């Protein structure tokens, strides 16, 4: 042990940029009897001071503006080459404590100062420092001590190797391994020679700070610390261990003894016990305890995100009768099969638990009422197939109650209670149903259930009817076919919109029967039109993916064609991309056989489904229908226009026809006609009509003359866009004498419509317009009609935007207002000449008179008054 007078004479340096902290520590140390205490507020002087005075202890503040404590320790390392730095750091930041120890500090004290803690840690570190200095000063004595210790270790080795535990002997000064037992070698997979002299921190036995704490001589020799659990890094794997530390001082140098015991089996047993405590032994699902805990965590996250959580309470109907009649063993098997089916309905973040008996519960994070209903439908649908229990086919249903966070309750217990209450109401209402807890939601649920029941009766009661929307050939204006669309005349309600009932047909599986009826009704109508003298009308029928999976689509089509004696070429099947890929192999085989029969295959809503287009080669496809989402803004949105034109080009290159749906204006029709779309469908042609009215429309259309495409010999066309009606009239009068075809628009939107309907060569546009400037308008025009010559009329303001557009190529030239009539007429004439020259139409009779290149260069320069 170090004598008291030696400790009090130790050299101590206090480093802190705050004089108040220095004064507090100096008073504390001097009042305790320490004689050699100095201080500095400049951390940059510490390394030089330590090199000159060799301090036994440096009390170092970490947070200093000029130089941090961590940087000071880095500067001290070349000065103090001992095993460790004599540094006690001062910090209030817990994260910085660990960082400081890793940087080489021996210990730390926190702020604000605790006198007892400060003095205790200072005394411990001074004892360790003075011992370390003593061992360094007497090398010969150290060699003799090590030799004696080695001899002593040899005597203990036989005792160490006799135990299965791993024993590590560590020098308390250098913190390096002196010896290990055979048990340690077996546990870690190393040879003894590889471990002796190694740093115990390298394989996770303890950190340097922990070993320093265990080696602290504040207690009696031979005292034991608390057990510490850690994982030792072996050659092949990490080994969970329980380590007991012991300090042996004796007459020689102090030594740390660490005894590690493998606790792998205990950990596994704890995990098994934890699993049994949290999971249902029959189904493997979370039990009531874990389910409540998970729901509490889910609610906490939803509260932070202001989200919703749906809780479903699910109970098997009449389970007690099955369990009593078949026995508990078969009842357990039924619950296992039931839980497995429920798991198939879950998404990644959903949680299913068994709360007891035949009661299960679901947590649906971030789900609203509609999504909860969708999952409920999936659960009910999963129960439709019979359960096979000991060779017996059992058909069961479930009643489901739904409660919502935060609308119904904000704590797990109340939510589950409300969901149970709603489930009880569902059972009382006749089972095989679901109820929301709140009355308002129940009204919606009851309405949907009522709709489902009515749909099940609609087919038998002949309440469905087919309407037909015509498709028009864009080049001839003839009706080229029709699409059959389902309508429902619900008694007492009138016409029900398809968006309200078709999704329910899909969810309940009724679409299979209804789809077969649609095919038969369409064939019957084709035959009726033939018999009435209207003639051949090709009818397209939408096909659901469930008709491929659950129905006999091929058989139903063949039967309907034969029953009504209709040629297969008059029937067309429309499928969505998702329906096509639902069961790709089976679908491909069926469609190939139907196409061989003479039926056309069309892809509906093309562009909104699968990103891979490989299926276009794989399946026998005749037509692509561009989705309405790309047609709606095709004349004003360059992105939509680019997608639509890419689809047209790709389809034609693969010898397919293209139909654009949702065409509602002449501008859309003319734009699609110009870009070689084959057919259009939408309100611009006609809404869906009953069979009789559609037949009359087809007859009238066939007796009318062809509506051929726009005449390609139109005169040079100039579009003028200006929201100032006076300026628009003045420009119209100015250019009328040059015999151009002049189109005028008072807004960019009207300008887009005219561009879609006419072949325009030159555009003159005002810069200052509401909603969209001239440069913005012409930038879009550049993307959609890149061949046009685009010219801006601008005032003295906003010229920078005009010049930027010229530099980007969106604008060809600009002229300022007010303009010079003669100069503007000449330059517009030169603009037409430029259009014909650039687009390879030198010999076109419509172009302007011959003009030399010098004349053009002179006339088309930027003109300003």
Rosetta blueprint (number, residue, H / E / L):
1 X L
2 X L
3 X L
4 X H
5 X H
6 X H
7 X H
8 X H
9 X L
10 X L
11 X E
12 X E
13 X E
14 X E
15 X E
16 X L
17 X L
18 X L
19 X H
20 X H
21 X H
22 X H
23 X H
24 X H
25 X H
26 X H
27 X H
28 X H
29 X H
30 X H
31 X H
32 X H
33 X L
34 X L
35 X L
36 X E
37 X E
38 X E
39 X E
40 X E
41 X L
42 X L
43 X H
44 X H
45 X H
46 X H
47 X H
48 X H
49 X H
50 X H
51 X H
52 X H
53 X H
54 X L
55 X L
56 X L
57 X E
58 X E
59 X E
60 X E
61 X E
62 X L
63 X L
64 X L
65 X L
66 X L
67 X L
68 X L
69 X H
70 X H
71 X H
72 X H
73 X H
74 X H
75 X H
76 X H
77 X L
78 X L
79 X L
80 X L
81 X L
82 X L
83 X L
84 X L
85 X L
86 X L
87 X E
88 X E
89 X E
90 X E
91 X L
92 X L
93 X L
94 X H
95 X H
96 X H
97 X H
98 X H
99 X H
100 X H
101 X H
102 X H
103 X H
104 X L
105 X L
106 X L
107 X E
108 X E
109 X E
110 X L
111 X L
112 X L
113 X L
114 X L
115 X H
116 X H
117 X H
118 X H
119 X H
120 X H
121 X H
122 X H
123 X H
124 X H
125 X H
126 X H
127 X H
128 X H
129 X H
130 X H
131 X H
132 X H
133 X H
134 X H
135 X H
136 X H
137 X H
138 X L
139 X H
140 X H
141 X H
142 X H
143 X H
144 X H
145 X H
146 X H
147 X H
148 X H
149 X H
150 X H
151 X H
152 X H
153 X H
154 X H
155 X H
156 X H
157 X H
158 X H
159 X H
160 X H
161 X H
162 X L
163 X L
164 X L
165 X L
166 X E
167 X E
168 X E
169 X E
170 X E
171 X E
172 X L
173 X L
174 X L
175 X L
176 X E
177 X E
178 X E
179 X E
180 X E
181 X L
182 X H
183 X H
184 X H
185 X H
186 X H
187 X H
188 X H
189 X L
190 X L
191 X L
192 X H
193 X H
194 X H
195 X H
196 X L
197 X L
198 X L
199 X E
200 X H
201 X H
202 X H
203 X H
204 X L
205 X L
206 X L
207 X L
208 X H
209 X H
210 X H
211 X H
212 X H
213 X H
214 X H
215 X L
216 X L
217 X L
218 X L
219 X L
220 X L
221 X L
222 X L
223 X L
224 X E
225 X L
226 X L
227 X L
228 X E
229 X E
230 X E
231 X E
232 X E
233 X E
234 X L
235 X L
236 X L
237 X L
238 X E
239 X E
240 X E
241 X E
242 X E
243 X E
244 X E
245 X E
246 X E
247 X E
248 X E
249 X L
250 X L
251 X L
252 X L
253 X L
254 X L
255 X E
256 X E
257 X E
258 X E
259 X E
260 X E
261 X E
262 X E
263 X L
264 X H
265 X H
266 X H
267 X H
268 X H
269 X H
270 X H
271 X H
272 X H
273 X H
274 X H
275 X H
276 X H
277 X H
278 X H
279 X E
280 X L
281 X L
282 X L
283 X L
284 X L
285 X L
286 X E
287 X L
288 X H
289 X H
290 X H
291 X H
292 X H
293 X H
294 X H
295 X H
296 X H
297 X H
298 X H
299 X H
300 X H
301 X H
302 X H
303 X H
304 X H
305 X H
306 X L
307 X L
308 X L
309 X E
310 X E
311 X E
312 X E
313 X E
314 X E
315 X E
316 X E
317 X L
318 X L
319 X H
320 X H
321 X H
322 X H
323 X H
324 X H
325 X H
326 X H
327 X L
328 X H
329 X H
330 X H
331 X H
332 X H
333 X H
334 X H
335 X H
336 X H
337 X H
338 X H
339 X H
340 X H
341 X H
342 X H
343 X H
344 X L
345 X L
346 X L
347 X L
348 X L
349 X L
350 X L
351 X E
352 X E
353 X E
354 X E
355 X E
356 X E
357 X L
358 X L
359 X E
360 X E
361 X E
362 X E
363 X E
364 X E
365 X E
366 X L
367 X L
368 X L
369 X H
370 X H
371 X H
372 X H
373 X H
374 X H
375 X H
376 X H
377 X H
378 X H
379 X H
380 X H
381 X H
382 X H
383 X L
384 X L
385 X L
386 X L
387 X E
388 X E
389 X E
390 X L
391 X L
392 X E
393 X E
394 X E
395 X L
396 X L
397 X L
398 X E
399 X E
400 X E
401 X E
402 X E
403 X E
404 X E
405 X E
406 X L
407 X L
408 X L
409 X L
410 X L
411 X L
412 X H
413 X H
414 X H
415 X H
416 X H
417 X H
418 X H
419 X H
420 X H
421 X H
422 X H
423 X H
424 X H
425 X H
426 X H
427 X H
428 X H
429 X L
430 X L
431 X L
432 X L
433 X L
434 X E
435 X E
436 X E
437 X L
438 X L
439 X H
440 X H
441 X H
442 X H
443 X H
444 X H
445 X H
446 X H
447 X H
448 X H
449 X H
450 X H
451 X H
452 X H
453 X H
454 X H
455 X H
456 X H
457 X H
458 X H
459 X L
460 X L
461 X L
462 X L
463 X L
464 X E
465 X E
466 X E
467 X E
468 X E
469 X E
470 X E
471 X E
472 X E
473 X E
474 X L
475 X L
476 X L
477 X L
478 X L
479 X E
480 X E
481 X E
482 X E
483 X E
484 X E
485 X E
486 X E
487 X E
488 X E
489 X E
490 X E
491 X L
492 X L
493 X L
494 X E
495 X E
496 X E
497 X L
498 X H
499 X H
500 X H
501 X H
502 X H
503 X H
504 X H
505 X H
506 X H
507 X H
508 X H
509 X L
510 X L
511 X H
512 X H
513 X H
514 X H
515 X H
516 X H
517 X H
518 X H
519 X H
520 X H
521 X H
522 X H
523 X H
524 X H
525 X H
526 X H
527 X H
528 X H
529 X H
530 X H
531 X H
532 X H
533 X L
534 X L
535 X L
536 X L
537 X L
538 X L
539 X E
540 X E
541 X E
542 X E
543 X L
544 X L
545 X H
546 X H
547 X H
548 X H
549 X H
550 X L
551 X L
552 X L
553 X H
554 X H
555 X H
556 X H
557 X H
558 X H
559 X H
560 X H
561 X H
562 X H
563 X H
564 X H
565 X L
566 X L
567 X L
568 X H
569 X H
570 X H
571 X E
572 X E
573 X E
574 X E
575 X E
576 X E
577 X H
578 X H
579 X H
580 X H
581 X H
582 X L
583 X L
584 X H
585 X H
586 X H
587 X H
588 X H
589 X H
590 X H
591 X H
592 X H
593 X H
594 X H
595 X H
596 X H
597 X H
598 X L
599 X L
600 X E
601 X E
602 X E
603 X E
604 X E
605 X E
606 X E
607 X L
608 X L
609 X L
610 X L
611 X L
612 X L
613 X L
614 X L
615 X H
616 X H
617 X H
618 X H
619 X L
620 X L
621 X L
622 X L
623 X E
624 X E
625 X E
626 X E
627 X L
628 X H
629 X H
630 X H
631 X H
632 X L
633 X L
634 X L
635 X L
636 X L
637 X L
638 X H
639 X H
640 X H
641 X H
642 X H
643 X H
644 X H
645 X H
646 X H
647 X H
648 X H
649 X H
650 X H
651 X H
652 X H
653 X H
654 X L
655 X L
656 X L
657 X E
658 X E
659 X E
660 X E
661 X E
662 X L
663 X L
664 X L
665 X L
666 X H
667 X H
668 X H
669 X H
670 X H
671 X H
672 X H
673 X H
674 X H
675 X L
676 X L
677 X L
678 X L
679 X E
680 X E
681 X E
682 X L
683 X L
684 X L
685 X L
686 X L
687 X L
688 X L
689 X E
690 X L
691 X H
692 X H
693 X H
694 X H
695 X H
696 X H
697 X H
698 X H
699 X H
700 X H
701 X H
702 X H
703 X H
704 X L
705 X L
706 X L
707 X L
708 X L
709 X L
710 X L
711 X L
712 X L
713 X L
714 X L
715 X L
716 X L
717 X E
718 X E
719 X E
720 X E
721 X E
722 X L
723 X L
724 X L
725 X H
726 X H
727 X H
728 X H
729 X H
730 X H
731 X H
732 X H
733 X H
734 X H
735 X H
736 X H
737 X L
738 X L
739 X L
740 X L
741 X E
742 X E
743 X E
744 X E
745 X E
746 X L
747 X L
748 X H
749 X H
750 X H
751 X H
752 X H
753 X H
754 X H
755 X H
756 X H
757 X H
758 X L
759 X L
760 X L
761 X L
762 X E
763 X E
764 X E
765 X E
766 X E
767 X L
768 X L
769 X L
770 X L
771 X L
772 X L
773 X L
774 X H
775 X H
776 X H
777 X H
778 X H
779 X H
780 X H
781 X H
782 X H
783 X H
784 X H
785 X L
786 X L
787 X L
788 X L
789 X E
790 X E
791 X E
792 X E
793 X E
794 X E
795 X L
796 X L
797 X L
798 X L
799 X H
800 X H
801 X H
802 X H
803 X H
804 X H
805 X H
806 X H
807 X H
808 X H
809 X L
810 X L
811 X L
812 X L
813 X E
814 X E
815 X E
816 X E
817 X L
818 X L
819 X L
820 X L
821 X H
822 X H
823 X H
824 X H
825 X H
826 X H
827 X H
828 X H
829 X H
830 X H
831 X H
832 X H
833 X H
834 X H
835 X H
836 X H
837 X H
838 X H
839 X L
840 X L
841 X L
842 X L
843 X L
844 X L
845 X L
846 X L
847 X L
848 X L
849 X L
850 X L
851 X L
852 X L
853 X H
854 X H
855 X H
856 X H
857 X H
858 X H
859 X H
860 X L
861 X L
862 X L
863 X E
864 X L
865 X L
